[in-house]
Amino acid sequence: MDFVGKTVIVTGAGKGIGRATVELLISKGASVAALTRSAANVEELNELGCTARQVDLSDAEATREAARSALPADFLVNCAGTTELQPFLETTIEAFDHLYAVNTRAPMIVAQEYARSTIESGRKGAIVNVSSVAAFVGIPDHAAYCASKSGLDGLTRVMAKELAPHGIRTNGLHPTVTLTPMAIKAWSDPQKAAGMLGRIPVGRFADPVDIAEVILFLLSDEAAMVNGISMPVDGGYMIA
């Protein structure tokens, strides 16, 4: 997979899957426009050779402005995500709205700006929306997260149908628990983690680079006929 001469926007680029994706893209010759929430991550990403921008993706207007500033680009990876652990009966309006803003609305806004720019320039492209197996399975204490990722999946399917005639493929990627800072927070209870691990036939949680490799495949010409899928990268969790 060769990305020499290509520019890729990556949201959530500062940590976890986003950071691994940035590093892999750079190793394959890409230029990366990195969006991250943390000022410290901006400095680190710039040192890697990215053009990094700080943005709070829960702010719709700031998200749109940051997306526009990152254009033009050949590809887009919507990787940013957040979670809040609350049982369903204790899920707050504030947490629900925040997770939808970051996990569902922000990918829509960034993809709108990317797609408009790509169509106007007459170029082809590809989008990967990083969802979660939580879009398929009800996970205790993850009501808002599961709902927000299911919403992202619906958005991905519509994007795939409407943007493909313009030469832009859109696919969803669904990792199992991946050892990012957010996942470590969510799965730090050994008893809870053991239950999840027991359902993964390969016997481990994913590393960020496991997910990044598949993201690059979906962006690449090798996946030229792949459009509109919801692709689990889960070690067999969905069949267990």
C-alpha positions in Angstrom: 0.0 0.0 0.0 1.7 3.1 -1.3 0.5 6.6 -0.1 3.4 8.6 -1.5 2.1 12.0 -2.6 -1.3 11.5 -0.8 -2.7 13.7 2.0 -4.9 12.1 4.6 -7.0 13.8 7.3 -7.1 11.8 10.5 -9.3 12.8 13.4 -8.5 11.6 16.9 -4.8 11.6 15.8 -3.2 12.1 19.1 -3.7 8.8 20.8 -4.6 5.1 20.3 -5.9 4.0 16.9 -5.6 7.5 15.4 -2.0 7.8 16.4 -1.1 4.4 15.1 -2.8 5.2 11.8 -0.9 8.5 11.5 2.4 6.7 12.1 1.6 4.0 9.6 0.5 6.4 7.0 3.7 8.4 7.4 5.8 5.3 7.0 3.9 4.6 3.7 4.8 8.1 2.4 1.6 10.0 3.2 1.3 13.6 4.3 -1.1 13.7 7.3 -3.4 16.5 8.4 -4.0 15.5 12.0 -6.9 16.8 14.2 -6.6 16.3 17.9 -8.1 17.7 21.1 -4.9 18.0 23.1 -2.4 20.8 22.7 0.4 18.5 23.8 -0.6 16.0 21.1 -0.4 18.8 18.5 3.3 19.4 19.4 4.0 15.6 19.3 2.2 15.2 15.9 4.0 18.1 14.4 7.3 16.6 15.4 6.3 13.4 13.6 5.9 15.5 10.4 2.1 16.0 10.5 0.3 19.3 10.1 -1.6 19.1 13.3 -4.6 21.2 14.5 -6.2 21.4 17.9 -10.0 21.1 17.9 -12.8 20.2 20.3 -15.0 18.0 18.1 -18.0 18.5 20.4 -18.1 22.0 19.0 -19.8 21.8 15.6 -18.5 25.1 14.2 -14.9 24.6 15.4 -15.1 21.1 13.8 -16.2 22.5 10.5 -13.5 25.2 10.6 -10.8 22.7 11.4 -11.9 20.3 8.6 -11.8 23.1 6.1 -8.4 24.2 7.2 -7.1 20.6 6.6 -8.2 20.6 3.0 -7.6 19.6 0.3 -7.0 15.9 1.1 -7.1 12.6 -0.8 -8.5 10.5 2.0 -10.3 10.9 5.4 -10.1 8.7 8.5 -12.8 9.6 11.1 -11.1 8.0 14.1 -11.9 10.3 17.0 -14.2 8.9 19.7 -15.0 9.2 23.3 -17.0 7.3 25.9 -18.6 7.7 29.3 -19.4 4.7 31.4 -22.9 4.9 32.8 -25.6 2.3 33.3 -28.6 2.8 31.1 -30.9 4.0 34.0 -28.2 6.5 35.0 -27.2 7.7 31.5 -27.4 11.5 31.6 -28.6 13.8 28.8 -25.3 15.6 29.0 -23.3 12.4 28.4 -25.6 11.2 25.7 -25.4 14.5 23.8 -21.6 14.8 24.2 -21.0 11.3 22.8 -23.3 11.9 19.9 -21.6 15.2 19.2 -18.1 13.6 19.1 -18.8 10.1 17.8 -21.6 10.8 15.3 -22.0 14.4 14.4 -18.3 15.3 14.1 -17.6 12.6 11.6 -20.6 13.8 9.5 -19.3 17.4 9.5 -15.7 16.5 8.6 -16.9 14.1 5.9 -19.2 16.8 4.4 -16.3 19.2 4.1 -13.9 16.6 2.7 -16.5 15.2 0.2 -17.5 18.7 -1.1 -13.9 19.6 -1.7 -13.1 16.3 -3.4 -16.2 16.4 -5.6 -15.5 20.1 -6.6 -11.9 19.2 -7.6 -13.0 16.2 -9.7 -10.9 13.8 -7.7 -11.7 10.3 -6.3 -11.3 9.5 -2.6 -12.1 7.2 0.3 -13.4 7.6 3.8 -13.1 5.2 6.7 -15.4 5.8 9.7 -14.0 4.0 12.8 -17.0 2.6 14.6 -17.0 -0.3 17.1 -18.4 -3.8 17.8 -20.5 -1.8 20.3 -22.6 -0.8 17.3 -23.7 -4.4 17.0 -23.8 -5.6 20.6 -25.3 -4.2 23.7 -22.5 -3.7 26.3 -23.5 -2.9 29.9 -22.6 0.7 31.0 -22.2 1.8 27.3 -25.7 2.9 26.4 -24.7 6.3 24.9 -21.6 4.8 23.3 -23.5 2.0 21.7 -26.1 4.4 20.4 -23.6 6.8 19.0 -21.7 4.2 17.1 -24.9 2.7 15.7 -25.7 6.2 14.5 -22.3 6.4 12.8 -23.0 3.1 11.0 -26.3 4.5 9.6 -24.4 7.6 8.5 -21.8 5.4 6.8 -24.3 3.5 4.8 -26.0 6.6 3.5 -22.6 8.2 2.6 -21.6 5.0 0.8 -24.7 5.2 -1.5 -24.6 9.0 -2.1 -20.9 9.5 -2.5 -19.8 6.5 -4.5 -21.3 7.9 -7.7 -18.9 10.8 -7.2 -15.9 8.5 -6.8 -15.7 8.5 -3.0 -15.9 5.1 -1.2 -17.1 5.0 2.4 -16.6 2.1 4.8 -17.1 1.4 8.5 -14.5 -0.3 10.6 -15.6 -2.1 13.9 -12.8 -2.9 16.3 -13.2 -5.0 19.4 -11.6 -3.6 22.6 -8.4 -2.0 21.4 -5.7 -1.1 23.9 -6.0 2.7 23.7 -6.1 5.0 26.8 -9.9 5.1 26.4 -10.2 1.3 26.4 -7.9 0.8 29.3 -10.1 3.2 31.3 -13.3 1.3 30.2 -11.9 -2.3 30.7 -9.6 -1.8 33.8 -11.7 -4.2 35.9 -10.1 -7.6 35.5 -13.4 -9.4 36.0 -15.1 -7.3 33.3 -12.2 -7.7 30.9 -12.1 -11.5 31.4 -15.7 -11.8 30.3 -15.0 -9.9 27.1 -11.7 -11.8 26.4 -13.6 -15.0 26.8 -15.7 -14.1 23.8 -12.7 -13.4 21.5 -11.4 -16.6 19.9 -7.9 -15.2 19.2 -7.6 -14.7 23.0 -6.5 -11.1 23.2 -7.6 -7.5 22.8 -6.5 -5.6 19.7 -3.4 -3.4 19.5 -3.9 0.0 17.7 -1.7 -1.1 14.8 -3.9 -4.1 14.2 -6.7 -1.6 13.4 -4.5 0.9 11.5 -3.4 -1.8 9.0 -7.0 -2.4 8.0 -7.8 1.3 7.8 -5.0 1.7 5.3 -6.3 -1.2 3.3 -9.7 0.3 3.1 -8.3 3.6 1.9 -6.0 2.0 -0.7 -6.6 1.1 -4.3 -6.4 -2.6 -3.3 -9.9 -2.0 -1.8 -11.3 -0.3 -4.9 -14.5 -2.4 -5.0 -15.1 -2.2 -1.2 -17.8 0.3 -0.4 -20.5 0.5 2.3 -19.3 -2.4 4.5 -19.3 -2.7 8.3 -16.0 -4.6 8.8 -15.4 -6.1 12.2 -11.7 -6.3 13.3 -12.5 -8.3 16.4 -10.6 -11.5 16.6 -13.8 -13.4 16.0 -15.9 -11.7 18.7 -18.9 -11.4 16.5 -19.0 -15.2 15.8 -18.2 -16.3 19.3 
